[in-house]
Each structure stands twice: as C-alpha cells, then as structure tokens.
Amino acid sequence: MGYRVFSVRQYKIRQRGKKYYVYSIEKDKEGNVRERYIGPLDKIVEITLGF
C-alpha cells in the first residue's frame, strides 16, 4: 500500500494509512532540502479554527 504526498509552497502533507501529517520544507544556502515534522493535519485544523 502506497501513500500520497501533497505539496503546497513550503509545506508537504503526507498520507499514511487513513491519517495525514504535515511537514515543513526548508532549504539551506547550499540547496539541501530538509523536512521538519509539524504534526497531524486534523490537530492543526482544530487549533487553527478553534474547535
């Protein structure tokens, strides 16, 4: 079973099973790309919308 990846500007959303997780994409001066885990998408939406 594969997973889906959605990229929006500096953020990446990955699907693992039935859940989605958000990562921040960072580039350094040399052009190396690093992904930093932010959290599960459902929790981020709850915090942002104030549910």
C-alpha positions as CSV (number, residue, x, y, z in Angstrom):
1,M,0.0,0.0,0.0
2,G,1.4,3.3,-1.0
3,Y,0.8,6.8,0.3
4,R,0.1,10.2,-1.2
5,V,2.1,13.3,-0.9
6,F,0.6,16.8,-1.5
7,S,3.0,19.8,-1.7
8,V,1.9,23.4,-1.2
9,R,4.6,26.0,-1.2
10,Q,6.8,25.3,1.8
11,Y,4.5,22.6,3.3
12,K,4.1,19.0,2.5
13,I,1.1,16.8,3.5
14,R,1.7,13.1,3.6
15,Q,-1.0,10.4,3.9
16,R,-0.1,7.3,6.0
17,G,-3.0,4.9,6.2
18,K,-6.1,7.0,6.9
19,K,-4.3,9.9,8.5
20,Y,-2.5,13.0,7.1
21,Y,0.7,14.5,8.5
22,V,2.2,18.0,7.8
23,Y,5.9,18.7,7.2
24,S,7.7,21.9,6.7
25,I,10.2,22.0,3.8
26,E,13.4,24.0,4.5
27,K,16.3,24.8,2.1
28,D,19.7,25.9,3.3
29,K,22.1,28.1,1.4
30,E,23.7,25.1,-0.4
31,G,20.3,23.9,-1.7
32,N,19.9,20.9,0.6
33,V,16.3,20.2,1.4
34,R,15.2,19.2,4.9
35,E,11.7,18.2,6.1
36,R,10.6,19.0,9.6
37,Y,7.6,17.3,11.1
38,I,4.9,19.7,12.4
39,G,2.0,17.4,13.4
40,P,-1.1,15.6,12.3
41,L,-3.3,17.6,9.9
42,D,-6.5,17.1,11.9
43,K,-4.9,18.6,15.1
44,I,-3.5,21.6,13.1
45,V,-7.0,22.3,11.7
46,E,-8.6,22.1,15.1
47,I,-6.1,24.5,16.6
48,T,-6.3,26.9,13.6
49,L,-10.1,27.0,13.5
50,G,-10.5,26.9,17.3
51,F,-12.6,23.8,17.6
